[in-house]
Amino acid sequence: MHTRDRAKQVYGWAFLFLFPVVLLWPCRGSANPFLSVHIEDNHAGSFYWLAEHLSWDQQYHLLLFDQHSDATEVFNSDFVRTILSKKGGLNDHSAHYTFWNKHGIIQSFNWIEPLLPHPIRNVTWIAGDSLLPREIRSKKAHVKSTINAHEVAVPRSCGDVSDRFSVTDFRRQKIASDFDVPVVVSVDLDYFAGVPHDKADQQFEEIFTYILTLKDLHSVTIAISRPYLKSDDQANRLLTMAIEAFSEIINARIYFEPFAEHGPDRSELAKSAYEDNRQVSYFEISKASSSLISLLLQNPSRYAVHYKRNKWEALLKTWRNRYKQPVILLSKRGKTFAPKKCNYFLQDDAFEVYLNTGFDRDENVSVTWKAVASEGRSYNIIGQNNYGFANDASKYILFKTRDIDKLKNSRRIHSYQLRHLFDSMTGAGSIRLYAEVSKDDDYFRSPVLCISKYMNEGYTGKLTEILNLPYILGSGLLNVDNATGADAQYGADCLDFISYGKRRQGYAISYLNQNNFRKFLAKVDDVLSFKNGIAYNARDTVAVDAQMIDDGLLLHFNSHVAALYQDNDPKNILDGGDLVIHQLENYPEIVPLSNLKQARRPFLLMKFKKP
């Protein structure tokens, strides 16, 4: 092919490359990358939260994990449905909600029925881990009788809705087919009330894992249901278990209402208590265990509390004064300092981590260090599979906590003892860890410590700060603790990974507006072909140098972008043996250019414009 024709071809490729980027990223803003999780003592709270957050223009499937069907009919529930169906959201309904709350119209046992047949189309009640067929039939009959309790006196306009309920167990549900509408999951913690202490965590983890596999999961609600639990201790343990699990989802928004009130309890359990002159139990956050308190204090901004917010803030202050959280300090070259949001060190810097347990005396004090790391290599928070990347990846960014056994009971950690947590090739990247301190039956957590190590002060050095973080398609949509995109240091997609390096150098490249990415770039050269491993443009070999690499030299492919990391021999010429750094459907990597299949076709060499 004539060199002029080859030049025309590469300009065509440039056009095709830049415009897929422009067309791709506007779609990211239309997705909801966050999972909403609502937690209250009473399932009536699930009703009000869903009534506010479900769209009347959409139908949903409710997946209920509960020991009870919650299918009792609300008296004259058509009136409730009429109010809910009116447009305008919660503010238009606030007067009705206040009245219903005050008088206990919606209870833990009747909250589902007013949401049928719209916006909840169907309900699958998972009534246990493993049930016999006769037990399932019996529970189905119970649903039919309770959900039609007022049909003679005040018949529903939509008629019998019992056929919208199905009853099963978790063993069967795990192998059931997917749902064809968005799914709402509601978990009543009394589901675990009869599970032995040593098995509850395992059973909850199985359910939690299953929930995250649901393809169109809309939201999760959790009811503590203290009246149906054995003790305050069990309530604290189960709630801590649930909050900790969902807090591990980085793109989960957790709404916690510990002071919510829903009127007089008229459940059969409550009636029995009234007859025996006993008080009805409810969850009291003021009686929270040290484990729960420490979890909530570790990152209070993680939990949105709206009702009686001032009371919540006062309680947090009381806890902080009453309980001494373990404190982590850092030391470098003999200077000790308090950690920042994230703490940056050159790869070969020596530093130390110090722990103050909070106890005056360390007798009977045990310390367990925990690493917080990604469970997967790739995520897709857009939740769509038509982008060609991470099609089968989970939407939920899961960072699990694991014990660092070699640091057991350490109060002082040298940087070399953390080497195994960073990128195995370079020793760079970002890690998170914290200490759990226990004494007797009390457990206290330190704040999470973020440490980031990088190779050098140049552009590519800044990229190495996030070498061991997962691929997240749509990472620009993330906002965690007021940090957006890759700045939150939980992962990136290919373009946000490349943008991160320049943002760390002060460039104002927005993660949320990648349409403007190309305005920061200028073309350096066209790479038309490789001959004997050497890159050629239309006239000669493609020239590169160390300064260009240090400033940021990008390789633009059809639907991917990478950065040149190192110019190997032959020097000052782009060739297949030169190293590139990029991220695509996995952790970032530094590999020879010849390893990239994208380089087998013409591409552009570009640089960042000066600000």
N, C-alpha and C positions, 0 to 999 in steps of 0.2 A: 504494500500500500504506500502511496506517495506521502511524504511527510506533511504536506498541506492538508491532505485528506485525514491523516491521523490527528492533526491539530483540530480540525472541525469535529472529529469524533469525540475528543476529550472535552471540548466545550459543551457538546451535547450532554455528555455524562455529568459535567458540572451542573448544568441546568436541571437534569433529572435528580441529582443528589440534593441540591439545595431546596428544591420545591417539595419533595417528600417530607423534609424536616418541617417546612413551613406548614404543610397540610396536616402533618401528624399531630403536632403538639396542641393545637387548639382543642382537639378532642379530649385532651386530658382534663380540662377544666370542667367538662360535663359529668365526669364520674365523681362518685362519692367514695373517697379512699378510706373513710373511717367507719369502724364498727361501733355503734352506740350500745352501751351496756348500762341498764338502769337497775339499781339495787335499793330495795326497801324492805322493811319488816313484813309488810302486808301485800298480798297479791292485788288488793284493790289499787295499790299504787301502780301496778302494771297496767290496769285499765286506763287510768288517767294519763299515764305516759304514752301509751299506744294511741289513745284517742287524740292526743296532741300531735303525734309524730307520724302516724300512718296516713297515707293519702287516700281520700275517698274515691279517687279516680283509679285506684289500683286494688286488686284483690291479693290476699296473702294466705299462706298456710301457717297455722299455729302448731308448733311442735312442743307439747307440754310434758315435762318430766315432773311427776307429782305422785304422791301417795293417794291423792283425792282427785276426783274428776273436775271439781270446780264448775260443774255444769248446772247448778241450780238456777231456775228462772227468776229474773227480776220481775216483781209485780208491775204490770203495765210497761213492759220493756219497750214497747213501740214508741212511747213518749221519749225514752232515752235515745232510741235510734233516730228519731226525728230531730232531736237537738244535735246529735253528732253529725248528721248528714248535712246540716247547714254549713255553708262555706264561711271561711273567715278565721278559722283557727281557734286557739285556746282563749284569746281575749274575748271573743264573741260569746264564749261558753262559760266564762269565769263565774258569773252569777249562779248558773245552774250547778257548776262543779262545787262551788262553796256550799250550796244548799245540800247537795248529795253527800258531801263530805261530813257536814255537821250532823246529818241525820242517819249516816251509815247506810245510804241507799245501795251503794256498791260495796260488797263485802268480798272477803277472800274466797268465798264459795260460789259467788254468782257473777264474777267479773267478766267471764267469757261470753255468756249468752247475749248481752246487749250488743256485742261486736259482730254477731252473726245475723244474717249471711254476708254482711258487708261492714267493714272492709275485710274481716276474716271470712274466707270462703269455706275452709275446712279445718278441722282440728284432729291431730293425731295425739292421743293420750298414751304416753309411755308410762305404764303403771308399775313398773318394776324391772329388775334386771332379767329375770327369767320366770315366766308364768306358764301354768298349765292351760290347755285350751278351755277347760271348764271355768277357770278363773277369769279368763278373758271374756267369755260369754256372760258371766255374772256381772262383771264391771260394765259391759256394754248395756245390759238390761238396767243397771243402776243409772246410767247416763240418760236413758230414754225416759225413765220415770221422773227424775229430778228436773230435767230440762223442760218438761211439760207440766210442771207443778201447778201453774196458774192458767192453763189453757181453757179450762171450763169457765172460770170467772172472768178472765180478761184474755181472750184469744189473740195470738199474734197475727198480724196481717200477712206475714210470710209463712205462717203455718208451722208444722213440725220441723225442727232443725236437728233432731237427734241423728238423722242419717248423715249429717255433716261431721259427726264424730266417728272416729275409728279408734279402737283400743288395741294396743300391742305391748310387747316388751322390748327392752333394748337389744336383746339377742336377735330378735327378728328385724328390728328397725335398721340395724347396721347393714343388712344385706338387701334392704328395700330399694326400689328404684328412686331416682331423683324426683324432686318436685317440679311442677311446671309453672309455678308462680313464686314470687319472693317468699322467703321463709322467716317467720318470727319464732324464736326459741324462748320458752319460759321455763326456768328451772326453780322448783320449790325445794329448798334445802331439806325439807322433811323427807324428801326422797331417800336421803341417807341416814335418817333417824335411827333405823334399825340395823344399820351396817356396822359391824365391829370397827372399833377405832383404827386398827391397823390395816383395814381394807378400804376405808372410806376414801382416802387419798387416791388409791389406785383406781377405784371405780369412777371417781370424779374425773381423773385424768383421761380415762377412756371416753367418757362422755364429752369432755372438753375437746379432745382431739377429733371426735366425730363431728361436733358442731362446726369446727373450722374447715371440714371437708365439704360442707353444704355449699353448692355452687352459687346460689343467689340468696345468701344470708342477709337479711335486712337489719335485724337488731336482736338483742338478748335482754330479757328481764329476769331478775333474780329476786325471789321472796325468801326472807329468812325464816318466817313462820315459827317464831319462838314458841307459841302455845303448843305446837306439835313436837317440839324437841324436848329431850330429856332434862336438860339443865342449861344454865347460862354458860357453863364450860363448853358444852357441845355446840351451842350457838356460836360462841366466839371462835371455836376451832373450825367449824364449817364455813363461817363467813370469811375468816382469814384465808382459808383454802381457796375460796371462790375469788376473792379480791386479788390475791396473789397471782392466780392463774390468768385472769383477764388483764392484769397489769403487765403481764409479759408480752401482750400484743401491743406493739409500739403504736400502731394506728387504730387503737381503741380509745373511745371517749367514754369515760366512766362517770355516770351520774349517780351519786350516793345521797340518799335522803334519810339520815338517821333520826330526824325529828318529825317525820311525817305523821299526820293524824288522819284517821278515816272514820270517825264517829264511833258509836257504841257497837261492840262486837256482839253479833246475834247468832254466832255459829252454835252448833249443837254442843261443842266442847265448852263454849262460854256459858251456855245455859246450864250445863251440868255444874260448872264452877259457881255460878250464882246460887244455885239450889243448895250447894254445900257451904255457902258463905266464904268462898275462896275468891281471890283476885285472879283475873285472867292474865296470864303471863304475856309480856311483850319484850322486845329487844330494847335494852337500855344501853345506849352507847357510853354512858358514864361508867358502866360496869365492864367496859372493854378490857380484855386481857392485855398483858404486856406485849405479847406477840402481835396482836392486832394494832395496838397503839403504835408500836415501833414501825409496823408496815405503813400506817397512815402518815406518820411523821417523816418517813424517809423521803417522801416527795409529795407533800400535801397538794401541790398544784395539779397533780394527776387526777384528783377527784373533785368533780363539780358538785358543790352543795348549794342549793338555791333556797330551800325553805329554812327559815331561821338561820340565815347565813351568819349573822352577828353572834348567835349562840355557838355556832360551829367554830368561829374564829376564837372566841373566848375559851372554848374547850381545848383547842390546839395550844393556846398559850398556857393553860393550866397544865397540860401534859408536858410541855417543854420545861416548865418550872419544876415539875414533880419528878420527871424521869430524865436522867442524864444519858443522852445519846452518846454512843461511842464516837470519838472524834478522830479523823485522819489528818495528819500533817505530812508535808513533803519537805525534803531537805536536799540541797544541791550545793556542793563546794562549801559545806559547813554552815550554810544559811538555811534556816528553817522557815517555812511559810505555809499559810493556809491555801488549800487547793482552790483553783478557779473552776469555772464551768467545765473547761477541758484544759489539760496541762500539757504543753508541747515541749519535747526534748529532741535534740539531735540523736540520731541512731546510736552513736557511741558515747552519749552523755551518761555519766554515772549519777544516780540519785537514789534516795531512800524514801520509803514509806513508813511512817510511824503511826501507831495506834494507841490512843488513850482510851482505855476500856470504859471509863466513867466511874469505876469503883475505886474507892480509896485504898482498898487492899485487894490483891489479886488471888486471895485464897478461894479455892473452888470456882474460879472463873475460867470458863472455856471459850476459846476463840476459834471460829471457823471462817476462813476466807472463801468468798464465793466469786466466781467469774460470771459475767453476764454476756452471753455470746449468741449469735444468730443460730437458729435451729436449721435453717435452710441456706442454700447458696443463691437462690433466685426467688423473687417475688413479683407479683403483677398486681399492683394496687388499683390499676384502672379497672380490673375485673372483666376485661374483654379479651378475646383471643384473635382479633382480626388485625393485630399489628405485626405479627410475624415474629415476635419475641416473647419468651417466657409464657408461652401459650398455656402450659399446664401447671404453671407455678401458683402457689397459694396467694390469695389476696392479702393475707394477714401476716404482717412482719412479726415473727415470733422470736424473741430473745429470751432464751431459757437460762436459768441460774444453775450452776454446777459447783460443787465443792472443789476447792484447790487443796487436795490432800497434803501435798508437800509443805504447805504453809500452816498446817494445823498448829494453833496456839502461839503463832508468831505475833510479836508486838512490833517487830522491826523487820522490814523486807528490803533487801538490796535489789537494785534494778535487774541484775543478771538472773535473779530468781523468777522474774516475770517473762524472761525471753521466750519461753515456749508458748505464750499467749499471743505473740505478735506474728506477723507474716513469716513463714518458715524460710523463705528465700532471702529476705532483706533484713529481717528483724525490725521492720517499720510497721506502721499501721496504728489503729486505735483499739484500745481495750477498755473495758469497764469492770470494776470489781468493788466489793464492799465487804465489811466484816460483820459477822453476827456474833454477838457476845452473850453468853448464857451463864446464869448463876442460879443454882437451885432450879426452880421451875419458871424462871423469868428469862425472856429472850429480848435482846435489843439489837437493832441494826444501825450501822453507821450510814451516813449518806453515801451514794454511789460515787466512786472516784473514776473520772475519765482521764486516761493518759494516751497521748498521741505522740508517736516517734516518727521522724522524717529523715530523709537521706541528706538533703542539702537545702540551702535557702532559695534556690532557683525555682522556676515554675514546676519542673518535674519533681523537685523535692517536695513541694507542697502537695502534689498528687499522691506521694507515698504516704501521707498522713492517714489515708483511708484505704490502704491496700488490702486489709483483711476484713472488709465489710461487704455484705452481699449485694448482688444486683437487684435493683428495685425499679421495675418499669413504672414510670409515672412518679418518680421520687420528688419531682418539683412540687407536687401537691402536698408533700408532708409539711407539717408545722408542729414541732415538738419543743415544748419549753421555749417558745418564741424564736426557735431556729428553724429555718426553712430548708427544704431540699437536702442536699448532701451536707450542708452546714450542721445539720442535726447529728451527723456522724453515725447514722445507722445503715447507710448504703446509698447507692446512686444508680442511675441508668447511664448509658454511654455518654450522652451529651452533658448531663449534670456532673458526671465525673470529670470531664474535660473543663467544664465551667468552674468547678470547685477550686482548681489550682489558681486561676486568675482572680477569683473572688477573695482568696486568701492573700492575694497581693494587692487588694484594694480596688479591683475593677468592679464596676457596677453592672454586672451581668445578672439579669433576673432569671431565677429558675422558673418562674411562673409565666414568663413571656419569652419563650425560646424562639418565637418568630423573629425577634430582634437579634438573635445570636449572630447572624451573618454580618450585621452592621459593625461588629467589633473586629471583623476579619478582613485581611487583604491577601490576594493571591500572590504566592511566591513563584510557583512553577507548575507545569503540567507533567504528570508522570504517565507516559504513554505505553511504555513497555520495559521489560527487563531482558538484558542480553548477558549471558554468563553471570547472572546474579546482579548486574549493575543496572541502575535505573536510568532511563533515557527520556528526554523530552523530544520535541520535534527537531531539535538541532544537535544536541550534545548530551553528555551525562548531566544528571541533576546534582547541583552543588548544595552542600549543607556545611554548617560549621558549629562549633561549640556554643557561640553566643546566640545563634538562632535557636538552638535547642534549649538553652537556658531561659530564653525569653518566651518560649512556647511555639513549637513548630508542629503544626497539625497535619494529619493525613485524613483527607475527606474521601470516604468511599460512598457507594451508592446510598446506603442507609445506616452508616456507621461512621464513627470518628475516633481516631486514636492520636496519640502524641509521640513524636520521636523522643526516645529516652537517652540513647547513647549512640554515638558515631564510632563504630568499630572499623578496623582496617578493611579496605583502603580508606584512609581518612579523607574528609571533606567531599565525599561522594556518597550519595544515597545508594545503598545496596541491600540485598536480602539478609545480610548478616548483621545489619544495624538493629538495635533493640528498640522496640516500641512499647509503650505502656497504654493499656486500654481496659475497658470493662464491658463484657458482653455475656449476659445470661450466666454469670458466675462471679466469683471474687475477681478483683482486678488482677492483671498479670503483666509481667514484663517478659516479652518473648521476641525472638528474631522476626523481622518484618516478613521473611519468607514463610513464616508459620501462618500468617493471616491469609485466608482464602480470598478475602476482599481485595487483596493486592494483586490478584491475578488479572484484574481488568484495569483500565485506565482510571486514575484518580487525581485529585488536586492536592498540592502541597500549599498550605496556607499559614499565615502568622496572625497574631493579634496586632491590631493597630495600636499605636501609642495613645494613651488616654488624653 
